[in-house]
């Protein structure tokens, strides 16, 4: 049994609600694991390019942590001269990209980004308001 894909409009509403709840976060984007935009609540970015790069970043993070023998990758985080961006796998088919303000520390951004991730993981995204579930193993 396959779960229905999340609804883009509903996902955008969820992103806007999260953005209003979490200080220090200036934008959020949800992408499919293959790099396509599902919902985008950001300003002044090329969403399609960022979604594609988020898939590449999380793939590279998985390879890097495996080679470094530090366990399974949980995120890919980048610090730029005017802000932060972090990519999280939400579930097997979705990625969350979080953008942070330039005037905070990486520690505060990490807390804010993980708060956004937690809120997204605990919010229904599938059509009909139910969270996608995987079938139980037999």
Buried (B, 14 or more C-beta within 10 A) or exposed (E): EEBEBBBBEBBBBBBEBBBEEBEBBBBBBBBBBEBEBBBBBBEEBEBEEBBBBBBEBBBEBBEEBEEEEEEEBBBBBEEEEEBBBBBBBBBEBBBBBBBBBEEBEEEBBBBBBBBBBEBBBEBBBBEEEEEBEEEEEE
